[in-house]
């Protein structure tokens, strides 16, 4: 803090020599003249003193028979004195400060953290729909309304915090890790749900925990067939159905089914071959506009452009709408190539690994397989006939209802009406 005060007031480094330098320093202390950074150099001494103290030093120099000379000048008063003769520099500096002040009133960057299921692109699109975009005036932002709108738009978001740091909008969110069931789901659960087949195949495994099984081990089912009903009948003493109690069917069921797939890979392909000729350009940008500064024309027929671009940042969160970077233009030509047999074998193995990986991610087990590869002059084709086993079932609203005229049907209809209300 003292250094800044000394800089604003101005100070000089002086050289003092003569008959009694020590007496001069004692008199400076008696007259409250501050000196610092005193260095004894034998025949003379150097020290720092304020501008006001330097002018008050004249009678003391005469009294002690010493002399002083200014070596260097520091501080704001000397800087302002120099700038009076540099009007263009001062005008440019003032314009730069004005530009900085004006641009700091705008939003130039948006940062989002805490999102896992929601992608950043989805949230940025939603912010744009709410009127938040880059650039925009910070005074137009209503942070509390923005936080509430994000929570209302996405049920998975349980907490939001929107803050402004410099020219950056910081959006912090917290997502709910528990599944969110809406009222529609609850109504469907109350009405009962069946387990239906999602694939056509044979039942290879079944254990029912809730509901009434409609199939047995070894039965063949089609897509959409009910495997476990969510309507559990309640019987009278005479073994007639009195009513139905609706539950959500729950069971471990595996279906065994067959599936085929095929992929092709071309033997001939085109490859980029770079000639080694390239040119570099400087890229400058303001907001959405860009200018490429290059020397000479690009005389290449086919070329790639690569590079990077950075946004100007003055402080940690103070971004400006200025961009800079470099780009490299590389010439290439397309050359027709042919895969070797080893490369084609590796490609077919890669395709088969992708098929297996996709099935494993879905929880599908391969019981048996028959893989063939057909080769010709233009491509190789991989064909796989597989016998698979998986829990290929889905929940659907229960479709079971008591037949007309069946005992207990009337009471069941009354319960259905009450449930709908």
N, C-alpha and C positions, 0 to 999 in steps of 0.2 A: 504493500500500500504506500509506504514512504517513497519507493522508487517512482511510482506514478505521480505523486505530488511533486517530487523534484523535477520530473519530466515536464509537467504542465507549467510549472513556474520558470523552468529553464535554469541550466547551470553550465559552468565552464570548467575545463581542466587548465590549471595555471602552473607556471614554472616560477619558483621563488628562489632568489639567491641574494647574497649580500653579507653584511657584517654580522647580524644577529637574527637568524631565522627562528631560533627557539623562542626569543623574546616576542617575535611577531605572533607566533602561535599562542603564547600566553595572553597577549593583548586581545586576540580574537576571542578567546574564551571569556575574558572580562567584559567585552563589548557585545556578547551574545551573537557573534558571527560564526555560523556553523561551517566547518570544513571537514572533509572526510576523504578516505582513501589516500592518506598521506604516505608518501614513499620517499625516503632519504636516499639520494643518489650521489652522495659525497659532496661535491661543490655546490649542488643545488638540490631542491626538493620539489616534488610534484604533488598536487592535491586538487580535489574538486571543491568548488565553492559556488553558491547560488549567485544569480545575476545581481540581486540586491546587495548581497554581501560583498561582491567584487567592487561595487561602487563605494561601499562604506570602508573599503580597505585602504584608500588613498592616504588619509592622514596618518594611519598607522605605519605605512611604508616610510613616510618621511621621518617619523619619530624614531624608527628602529634602524634607519639607514639601509633598508633592503629594497629590492626591486622585484617586480612581477610582470610576467608576460603571458598572454592567453595562448594556449596550445590548441585546444579543441572546444567547439561549442556544441551543446546538446539541448534538446527540449523543444517544446511547441513554439515558443516565440521566435526562435531562429528558423524553424521550418516554415512558419507563416511568412516570415520576411523573405525567404527564398521563393515561395510560391507566388508572391506579388509580381514576379517577373516571368512567371510561367502560366499565363492565363488559360491557354488551351488545355494544359494538364489539369488545372483546377476545374475547368468546365467539364472535362471528361470524367473527373473523379466525382463531381456532384451529380452528373447524369447517371453514373454507375450506381451511386448510393440511392438515387431516386428510383432507378430500375429495380434494385434489390428490394427496396421498401414496398413498391407496388406489387412485385411478383410474390413477395412473402404473404400477401393477402389472398393468394389463390392456393387451391389444392392441386398438387402435382404428382402425388404418389399415393397408392392405396396398398396397405399390407394387412393380410388376414392370417390369423393363427388360431389353433384350437379345432380346426375342421378335419374330420377323418372320413366320414361317409359322404359329406357334401364336398364336391370339388371346388377349387378356387374359381374356375370359369363360371360355374353355376351361381356362386355368390356374387361375382362381379356383374353378371347379367341381371341379377335381381336388384343389386344396388343401382344399376343404370336405369332399371324400370322405376325405381323410387326417386330418380332424379339426381343420383350421386354419380358423378363421372369426373374424368380428368380432361381438361382443367375446369374448375369452377370456383366461385368465390367462397371463402370459408364462412363468411357472414350468412350465407344462404343455408348452411347446414343446421338442421335441428336434430341434435344428437339423441335426445330422449325419444322423440318420435321414431327415429331410425332404429333404435334398439328395440322398441316395441314392435315395429313392423317386421323385423327379422324373426322375432319370436313367434309372431302370428303366422308368417308365411311358411315356416318349417316347424312341424311339431317335434322334430328330433332335437331342436335347439332349446336348451333349458335355461341358458344364461348368456347375456350379451353385454359387452362393454365397448363403446365407441369413443375414441379420444382423438384429439388433434395434437400432433407434435411437430412443430415447425410447419412445413408444407406437406406433411404425411398424415393420412387418415389411418389410424390403427383400429382394426376391428378384431376384438377378442370374443370368441364364442366358446361355449361348452355344450357338447352333445350328450344326449341321454343314451346310456349304455343298455338300458332295459328296453325290450320291445314295447311299442306303443299300440295299444288296441283301441280303436275308436268305437263309437256307439254302434255302428253298423255291425262290426265284428261281434259285439256282445249280444246283439239281437239274434245274429245267426247262430251263436253258440247256444242261446236260450232255446231257439227253435229246433236245434239238433242238426248234426252234420254227419254225412256218410263218408266212408272211404271208398273211392272209386279207382278203377284201374286206369293208369296213365299209358300203359302199353298193352299190346295183345300178346299173351303168352300163357305159360303154365305156372300155377302156384307151387312153388318149391319150398316155402316156409311160411308158417302162419302161427302167431300167438296173439290172442285177443285179450286186451285188458279192459276195454269198455265198448259196449255195443253188442250187436248180435251178428255173428259171422254168417255170411251168405254163401261161402264157398269152402271147400275142403282141400286138403293137401292133394295135389295131382290134378285138380280141375283146370280146364282150359277156359280162359276168359278173353273177352274182347275189350277194346278201348271204351271206357265209360261204364263198364259193368260194375255194379255195387258189390264190393267185397265184404264190407262190414257195415251194417245198418246202424244209424244213430237212434232209431225208434225202438225202444225196448218195450215189449208188450207186458202188461200186468194182467194176470189171469184171475178169473173167478174160481170158486171151488169146483165148478163143473167143467173146468178146463177151457172155458171160453174167454176171449179177450175182453177185459173190462175197460182198459184204457191203454194209452201209450205214454211212456215216459221218455222224453227226448234228451239225449246226451250227445256229446261229441265223441264219435267213434275213435278209438285209440287201439292200435295193434301194430305188431311187427310183422310185415308181410314182404316177401320177396317173390318176384316174378322172374321166370326164366324165359327168355325170348331170343330170337335171332335178328341180327342186323348186319347189313353190308355197307361198305364204303369203298370208294376208289379215289385215287389221286394220280395226277400226271405231272411229269417233269420233262421239259423240252431238252434235247441234247444240245441244240444250237442256241447260243445266246450272244447278246451284244455287250461289249465291255468298253468302258472309257479308257483311252490311252492318252496320257498327258504328254504333251510335246516338250514341256520344260519352259516354254515361253509364258511369261506372266507379267502383269503390271499391278502396281499398288496405287490405291487412291485414298485420299483423306475424306472422311465423311463428316459433315457438319449438319446439324438439324435444330430446328426450332419448332417445338410442339409436334405436329404431324408432318411437317415439311422437311425434306432432306435435300442436300446438295453434295454431289460427289466432285471433288476437285482432283482432276487428273491432268497429266501432261501428254498431249497427243491423242489421237483417236484409237479406238480399240478395233484393230483390223482382223480379229479372229472370227471365224464362222461359227464355231461352237466353243463355248467357254462356261466355266463355273465361277460364281462370285461367292466368296466367303469372307468373313470378318466378324468384328464385334463392335458394339456400340454401347457407350456408357452415358449416364445422365449426370449432369454437373450437380455436385452436392457441396455446399459451402460448410455446413455443420452436420451434426449427426443426423438430424431429421429435416434439414432445410434443403429441399431440392428446388432446382430452377428448371424451366422448360427448355434447357439447352442440352444438346447431345453432341458427342464427338466420338470418333473412332476411325478405324482403317478398314479397307476392303482390298481383297486380293482377287484379281481376275486371272484365271488359269485356262490356257487353251487346251482343248482335247479333241480327239477324233474317235468316232465309234468304229470299233473293230469287231468283226464277227468271229466268234470263237466256238469251240466244240468241247463239251465236257468229256473227260476220259471215263473209262469204265469204273475206275476206282471212285471218281467223284460222283458218278451216278449211283453207285452202290451206297455211298455215304449219304447222298440226298434221299434215297428211298428209306434208309434206316432212320434218318431224321424225321421224315414224314410219319413213319410207323411209330416212332417215339412220341410224336405230337398226339397221335390218335390215342395211344395208351395213357398219356398224361391227362388228356381231356376226359377220358372215361374215369380215371382214378379220382379226379377232382369232383366228379359228379357222384362218386361212391358206387360206381359200377364195377362188378367183378367179371373178369373174362373166364368163362368155363371151358370153352374150346374155340379154336380158330383155324382158319385155312387161308393162308396168305400166298398169293401168286403175283409174280412180276412178269409182265409182257413187254418185250423189247422189240423195237423196230428202228428204222433209220432216223426218225425224227424225234421220238420221245419214248420214255419208259412209263408204264402204267402199273400202279400197285393196286390190287384188288384184295379186300379182306372180307371173308364171310365168318362172322363170329357168333358164338352162343354166349349170351350175357345173362347176368343175374343181378337184379337191383331192386330196391324198394320203390318201384315205379307206381306210386299211388298218390292221390291228391284228395283233399277234403272238398266236399260239395254239399250244398244244402240238402237235408234229408228229403227223400221222395216217397218214403213209406207212409201209408195212411191206411186206416182200417177200411175194409171193403164195405160197400153199402149193404145194409141189412144185417151186418155182423153184430153180434151182441157186444155192447160197449161202444159201438160206433157213435151213438148219439152223445154219450158223455165225452167221447174223444173230440167230437166237433165242438162241443161247448168249451172244452179246454183250449182248443185251437183258437176259438174266437176270443177267449179271455187272454191268451198269450199275445194275439195280434194287438189287442187294446193296450 
